[in-house]
């Protein structure tokens, strides 16, 4: 699907989910028509019962996308706020995986994961060893949950804004 719709700059495609963004209703109709033409050209059909058109906000891939920006869906955040303190390494890995899904909304979250990540050193995938919590690790666990509760709204980029790119070149590494 990405290969088919990738050249349409007003689309975001993830597997079989398509998000079309437009500045006006008229532009949206033009964009939707262009997407439909592409899909028809490649013999693809859509399930119209799963489609939503012309809305100013939508739930998309676990996020709330609005005219102002993107943030985690409240019903996805609630279970994290109620997440019990992990007892085992495996439970901690699960919590950190959930946390990392929302990483881009959580400023400086890596600083608050340091003590939690210490528990993971030298572990295996399904490690059920019991965690011996330190005061710092407990504080960091609570802080990470609070960061999710206060998740930052990420504003959409402004295409006409000046973009400044800072890079650091290296002769022996990338990243």
C-alpha positions in Angstrom: 0.0 0.0 0.0 2.9 2.3 0.7 4.3 1.8 -2.8 0.9 2.6 -4.3 0.1 5.7 -2.3 3.6 6.8 -1.2 3.9 9.6 -3.8 0.7 11.2 -2.4 2.1 13.7 0.1 -1.3 14.2 1.8 -1.5 10.5 2.9 0.0 8.5 5.7 -0.2 4.8 5.2 0.4 2.0 7.7 -0.2 -1.5 6.3 -3.9 -1.2 5.2 -4.7 2.0 7.2 -4.8 5.2 5.3 -4.9 8.7 6.8 -5.7 11.5 4.4 -5.1 15.1 5.7 -6.3 18.2 4.0 -6.6 22.0 4.7 -10.2 22.4 3.5 -13.3 20.4 2.7 -12.8 21.0 -1.1 -9.1 19.9 -0.9 -10.2 16.9 1.1 -12.6 15.8 -1.6 -9.8 16.2 -4.2 -7.4 14.1 -2.0 -9.9 11.4 -1.4 -10.7 11.2 -5.1 -6.9 10.9 -5.9 -6.6 8.0 -3.4 -9.6 6.2 -4.8 -8.3 6.6 -8.3 -4.9 5.1 -7.2 -6.6 2.2 -5.4 -8.9 1.5 -8.4 -6.0 1.6 -10.8 -4.3 -1.2 -8.8 -7.6 -3.2 -8.4 -7.9 -2.6 -4.7 -11.1 -2.1 -2.9 -11.9 -0.5 0.5 -14.4 -1.5 3.1 -16.6 1.7 3.3 -18.1 0.6 6.6 -14.6 1.1 8.2 -14.1 4.5 6.6 -14.5 7.9 8.1 -14.4 11.0 5.9 -14.2 14.8 6.5 -13.6 14.8 10.3 -11.3 17.2 12.2 -10.1 14.5 14.7 -9.8 10.8 14.5 -8.4 7.8 16.4 -5.6 6.3 14.3 -3.2 3.6 15.4 -3.5 4.3 19.1 -3.3 8.0 18.7 -5.7 10.9 18.6 -5.0 13.0 15.5 -6.5 16.5 15.6 -6.1 19.7 13.7 -3.7 20.9 16.6 -1.5 17.8 16.6 -1.2 14.2 17.8 -1.4 12.6 21.3 -2.0 9.2 22.8 -5.6 8.1 23.1 -6.9 8.5 26.6 -8.2 4.9 26.7 -4.7 3.7 25.9 -3.1 5.9 28.6 -5.5 4.8 31.4 -4.2 1.1 31.7 -0.7 2.4 32.0 -1.6 4.8 34.8 -3.1 1.8 36.6 -0.2 -0.5 35.8 1.0 -2.2 38.9 4.6 -2.1 39.9 6.2 -5.0 38.0 7.3 -7.9 40.2 9.4 -9.7 37.7 11.9 -8.8 34.9 9.3 -10.1 32.3 6.6 -7.8 33.7 9.1 -4.8 33.6 10.0 -5.6 30.0 6.3 -5.5 29.2 5.9 -2.1 30.9 8.9 -0.6 29.2 7.6 -1.9 25.8 4.3 -0.1 26.4 6.2 3.0 27.6 8.4 3.0 24.5 5.3 2.9 22.2 4.5 6.4 23.5 8.2 7.6 23.8 7.9 10.4 21.3 5.2 12.1 23.5 7.3 11.8 26.7 10.1 14.5 27.0 13.2 13.2 28.6 11.7 9.8 29.4 15.1 8.1 28.8 16.5 9.8 31.9 13.7 8.3 34.0 14.3 4.8 32.6 17.9 4.5 33.6 17.2 2.8 36.9 14.6 0.6 35.3 16.9 -0.4 32.5 19.5 -1.4 35.0 17.3 -4.4 36.0 17.5 -5.6 32.4 21.2 -6.0 32.1 22.2 -9.6 31.4 18.6 -10.8 31.2 16.9 -13.1 28.8 13.5 -12.6 26.9 11.3 -14.5 29.4 13.2 -13.8 32.6 10.9 -14.3 35.5 13.3 -13.4 38.2 11.9 -11.2 41.0 12.9 -7.5 41.0 14.4 -6.1 44.1 13.3 -2.5 43.8 15.4 0.4 44.9 14.0 3.7 46.0 15.3 5.4 42.8 13.8 2.7 40.6 10.4 3.1 42.3 10.5 6.9 41.9 11.4 6.5 38.2 8.6 4.0 37.6 6.1 6.5 39.1 7.6 9.3 37.1 7.3 7.4 33.9 3.6 6.8 34.6 3.1 10.5 35.3 4.9 11.4 32.1 2.3 9.4 30.2 -0.6 11.1 32.1 0.9 14.4 31.0 1.7 13.3 27.5 2.8 16.2 25.2 0.6 17.1 22.3 2.9 16.9 19.2 2.0 19.7 16.8 2.0 19.0 13.1 5.0 20.3 11.2 4.3 23.5 9.2 5.4 22.9 5.6 6.2 26.6 5.1 8.3 26.9 8.3 12.0 27.3 8.1 13.8 24.0 8.8 17.2 23.8 10.5 19.0 20.5 10.4 21.9 19.9 12.8 24.1 16.8 12.0 27.1 15.2 13.4 29.2 13.4 10.9 31.4 10.4 11.8 34.0 8.4 9.7 33.3 5.2 11.6 29.7 5.1 12.9 26.1 5.9 12.0 23.1 6.7 14.3 
